[in-house]
Amino acid sequence: MALSKFNLFHYQLNAVSCFLNRQLPKSARCLSTVLVPGEASGPSVKTTVPGPKSRQMIADLDKIQFAGSVFYFTDYKNSLGNYVVDADGNSILDVFSQISSLPLGYNHPDMHKVVQDPDNQIAFINRPALGIFPAQGWPEKLTNSLLSVAPKGHTQVNTMACGSCSNENAFKAAFMWYRNKQRGGASISDEENSSCLVNRAPGSTPFTIMSFKGSFHGQTLGCLTTTHSRSIFKLDFPALDWPIASFPRYKYPLEDHVKENEAEDRRCLAEVEEQFEIYNKAGKFVAGVVVEPIQAEGGDVHASPEFFQQLQRIIKKNGAALILDEVQTGGGATGKYWCHEHFNLPDPADFVTFSKKMLTGGFYSLPEFRPQQGLKIFNTWMGDPSKVLLLEKVVQVVKRDNLLKLVELSGKKLMDGLKDLSNRFPQHMKNNVRGIGTFCAFDLTSPQKRDEAFFRLQQHGVQSGPCGEQTIRLRPFLVFQPKHADIFLDVLEKVLKEIQTP
Amino acid sequence: MALSKFNLFHYQLNAVSCFLNRQLPKSARCLSTVLVPGEASGPSVKTTVPGPKSRQMIADLDKIQFAGSVFYFTDYKNSLGNYVVDADGNSILDVFSQISSLPLGYNHPDMHKVVQDPDNQIAFINRPALGIFPAQGWPEKLTNSLLSVAPKGHTQVNTMACGSCSNENAFKAAFMWYRNKQRGGASISDEENSSCLVNRAPGSTPFTIMSFKGSFHGQTLGCLTTTHSRSIFKLDFPALDWPIASFPRYKYPLEDHVKENEAEDRRCLAEVEEQFEIYNKAGKFVAGVVVEPIQAEGGDVHASPEFFQQLQRIIKKNGAALILDEVQTGGGATGKYWCHEHFNLPDPADFVTFSKKMLTGGFYSLPEFRPQQGLKIFNTWMGDPSKVLLLEKVVQVVKRDNLLKLVELSGKKLMDGLKDLSNRFPQHMKNNVRGIGTFCAFDLTSPQKRDEAFFRLQQHGVQSGPCGEQTIRLRPFLVFQPKHADIFLDVLEKVLKEIQTP
């Protein structure tokens, strides 16, 4: 279905907005600037989504691997900025950004420059075993990219290939640190060295990592033990016996439920204390607590800064490490590089893990968590320098184009619009619109309605992301502007008017 | 130290060899052809390795992360073919190939072409969430690369980012398959769905993966449970209670110990049977057995084709899956794409996992191991299409330049030379030289001598790889020619004459 009237309207709106924006202060220029030249002015949908070409390709792929999770095939060559073009030529406003992983949208001109540079091409084709043979200049590259945006108090960083490996290795670093504290300077015994080879104590430790109900930390077996968002991820797989506590589930609107939500914080924190006591007493010592600043896959579940402040105090009191999993929240979508910077924690987090929008996986850790020996936080590739070259440029563009400010402005527009719609369509939308920056989400009033809304958004040329039971999450690119928010909100309004599910 | 006399000798040797090779049949042209134009004619070492510049960079990196495992910093721009150039300008014959991970050597001209192609650059900068939004043409790319060299009987492949994730996901696929067999078509209960969310039965399974003493399968917690090569990898980390059997340890020379080694096979296979019985009886059902065709990190430990044939029969009899970990052995270094193709197995392996030289991680699996639902063998990126573009070209070059034949010829040269040296230097080298293709190794007579030999090889401009207790492994590139084998063997002879360790 063509959206030509719709497009025309937005073209006009853009023209007016460009004129008005000349009056804006410098900090808000990102509102008006064309951030990705040549970008479409609105979605344009010609077929159902997925269309016949995508459906054929899904059938082709399914001969090679299970292809049941594919939405559609994509024409990356013709995708640009905030718009993804699918194999059937539909141009779709993408507010899901490859599961929140592509920072600057499609074919950003500065990303092209990185890969066109012959010096950089060396890194794209000579992938090193980074832990043994890094390229000269590698410390500077880390300094210019990951360390230039490090969370407060962090000077140490390790790179990894993906989010799961980042969390797994942060867990391992926490275990080593905890064991070294237990040893108190004693040297490693022969028995430790031999017993660990066959998975036995004392060399193999009974240590645990505490996690929260509803969380998602990845899909390798260690990470999966700490993941509790949806049974599909976990069913049929073995898991370790590690402690689990409740994560706050607030009543909305927040301002009307201050007391209840404070009580909810206390309830969950008491569970954390209790789990520490149970597991430590049983000798299954809790070396770390892993937590998302916002539970993303679990349905964009937010907790208060006070919850995280208290959580850090409890963890410290129990001699464990705080592992903040910023794989999805990190990289700028909350208007800061790290979501937990909104929490005003008393101390820096012990670990901050990342991947997705940072393009490389890895983790920051405080100096006391440095390994004492080589090869322990290790694997063949230890990440990929070509991703760090891309990240270095992303960091420059974010600064140059003032994109964190843009996230804040576009986020406000999104939040205001979503709240307005939730007031106007209470039969479909719950009144728990929530978000920081453009990291926003809203619930439909039933899982079936969520599925319908998600599908209808796609048919109208908007790619959103489902999560939790009945949530739609927005994960736009860092080049998502208020004009894109307007388009999204208009389409959502249309969808809310169309919903048939009772 | 300059090796100019040495270089001159090899230059002359090359000239003679080029002349002679005009008479060679087409299949052996790879012997004489200049595979990487402009490649150095021999190593050239000016400083100690690592030199002062590398040492300064190691100190710089150590401010950011533990840098104790770094050998030296590398000048990838000036590295070419089989020669790596370090930050101090030393040109080093690299027979370790970034822990066996770079297939065609440094800056191969065909690899440059891949990244210079503007169409390919799209894939380098628009990394998709492959499980949801693959690029149009993706099934064809998989067909032209991974499936074109698939092990016999394999038509199904999944991509992953690294070797550990490949093994973890193969384990998961085996668990799902095993559980579905148990269910016998019954549907999934509510109790299964709710219990798995908190890591409890029946949704979380008590299933196990059997592994072998001495093995290495990666360093995430699931993989680490199956890794038993060295305590450094495992100490201080928790592990699951999974079965472990012995892997054959043969007496060399093989031809003089046929009976003992057959008995060793039987001993180990009996342990496999026994572990199946113990764990299955205890309800800790063994869903799969993971094994390397050659235990690489563990010291290049070989087992006979008969061992693997019997192992497959036992696994099948016990209703489990055979997971062949070809992360290090795969990709051509044995003269075939998959080492297990040398074993003449009665049936295709259920899973073959890969990474390293394949540039992308992933696994092949037989159709019966396909997941029944989406999102279970899943993560954000599911690998990286830009690596598959590079692999597609590697596969073409391997075929065009007849590199598997070259591996066979260079491997024979290496093996003959190593055996000769082990006969001439029995005070330093054990008589257990072993290898398939260029995937070769030899033991020194003590760990200390291994360390000295490794160090002296480096000082003379040869980068080898240590593994096991007292082993040096060779993992040259696929463009390693007999002339490079000559250079390596001459340097090794010099080193064996120099060794001081008693």
Interface residues (C-beta under 8 A of the other chain):
Chain A: K53 M57 D60 L61 K63 I64 Q65 F66 G68 S69 V70 F71 Y72 F73 T74 D75 Y76 K77 S79 V84 A87 Q98 I99 S101 L102 Y106 N107 H108 M111 H112 V114 V115 Q116 D119 Q121 I122 A123 F124 I125 N126 R127 P128 A129 G131 I132 F133 P134 A135 Q136 W138 P139 L142 T143 L147 T155 Q156 V157 N158 A161 C162 G163 S164 C165 E168 N169 F171 K172 F175 M176 R179 N180 I188 E192 N193 S194 C196 L197 V198 N199 G203 S204 T205 P206 F207 T208 K213 G218 Q219 T220 L221 G222 T225 H228 R230 S231 I232 F233 K234 L235 D236 F237 P238 A239 L240 D241 W242 I244 S355 K356 L359 R370 P371 Q373 G374 L375 K376 I377 F378 N379 T380 W381 S386 L390
Chain B: K53 M57 D60 L61 K63 I64 Q65 F66 G68 S69 V70 F71 Y72 F73 T74 D75 Y76 K77 S79 V84 A87 Q98 I99 S101 L102 Y106 N107 H108 M111 H112 V114 V115 Q116 D119 Q121 I122 A123 F124 I125 N126 R127 P128 A129 G131 I132 F133 P134 A135 Q136 W138 P139 L142 T143 L147 T155 Q156 V157 N158 A161 C162 G163 S164 C165 E168 N169 F171 K172 F175 M176 R179 N180 I188 E192 N193 S194 C196 L197 V198 N199 G203 S204 T205 P206 F207 T208 K213 G218 Q219 T220 L221 G222 T225 H228 R230 S231 I232 F233 K234 L235 D236 F237 P238 A239 L240 D241 W242 I244 S355 K356 L359 R370 P371 Q373 G374 L375 K376 I377 F378 N379 T380 W381 S386 L390
